[in-house]
């Protein structure tokens, strides 16, 4: 049930921008070796909620906001260069494990009334 709804917002926003480069190279005159390993694991969950027995009232002064925001930007570079006249070697490794949970909630029998401002907020 929504009543006198002047303002009421439940929002969720998620934005990821991930770049990953793996660069490798080798040259030889006599023996050259190189290697690169890049492992990127990423999980993200963004929620904004009211739920269960929601009964939202707002009026003259509005507001009831439940906001969740998630912004991620990763730029990842792993590189290698090897050259040789006699024996060269190179190695590289890069591991990123990234888990995010961004939440904003109300639930559990929710009844919200407002004559201005009820803000439940989450951000990362």
VOKEGU-554830 format. One record per residue (C-alpha): residue in three letters; x, z, y. Coordinates in steps of 0.001 Angstrom, whole numbers, plus 500000, padded with zeros to 6 digits. Last residue first. Layout:
VOKEGU-554830
alaXZY
...
end
This chain:
VOKEGU-554830
unk531065497844501442
unk527644498900502744
unk524685501095501956
unk521812502230504112
unk518580504135503904
unk517014504182507336
unk513813505917508217
unk513405505318511873
unk510269505364514002
unk506814506780513694
unk507372506593510003
unk505789507368506710
unk507445506803503364
unk505943507678500028
unk508205506939497089
unk507283508462493751
unk510882508373492613
unk512162505206494379
unk514292505325497615
unk517432503269497295
unk520417501588498811
unk523121500299496539
unk526412498486496518
unk528176498364493188
unk531519496726493052
unk534002496007490309
unk537302494238490851
unk540011493714488309
unk542941491877489766
unk545933490923487682
unk548910488883488799
unk551923488024486726
unk555051486110487404
unk558226485079485681
unk561209482978486505
unk564382481896484810
unk567347479734485528
unk570336478871483346
unk573030476395484447
unk572505473890487153
unk568948475090487280
unk565794475355489232
unk562888477722488863
unk559883478198491086
unk557037480577490476
unk553892481616492212
unk550848483847492136
unk548479483681495075
unk545243485611495568
unk542826485383498431
unk540090487924498166
unk537080488292500411
unk534203490591499632
unk531089491442501584
unk528325493594500205
unk525359494780502235
unk522446497004501282
unk519644497880503693
unk516487499932503363
unk514748499951506693
unk511675501781507762
unk511141501078511417
unk508009500910513564
unk507500502901516739
unk503770502384516844
unk503163502219513147
unk504664502674509770
unk503191503494506456
unk504749502670503129
unk503268503753499853
unk505719503060497058
unk504930504643493713
unk508071503367491972
unk509960500948494260
unk511993501079497454
unk515055499043496825
unk518170497373498098
unk520608496215495475
unk523992494513495303
unk525892494157492057
unk529344492702491774
unk531717492049488913
unk535074490296489108
unk537895489704486693
unk540939487764487845
unk543842487127485506
unk546786485082486723
unk549803484364484569
unk552807482371485652
unk555850481076483833
unk559258479556484378
unk562196478405482343
unk565251476341483153
unk568089475399480823
unk570732472810481794
unk570155470357484539
unk566633471594484779
unk563644471908486961
unk560622474139486745
unk557425474836488569
unk554464477159488767
unk551712477867491185
unk548562479830490475
unk546094479946493308
unk542984482076493518
unk540365482011496177
unk537420484368496306
unk534734484426498937
unk531929486750498027
unk528813487501500032
unk525979489768499058
unk522963490718501075
unk520113493007500291
unk517215493741502554
unk514126495884502562
unk512559495718505968
unk509492497288507471
unk508376496917511047
unk504947496914512580
unk503135497604509358
unk500018499458510221
unk499601500142506511
unk501340498990503365
unk500000500000500000
end
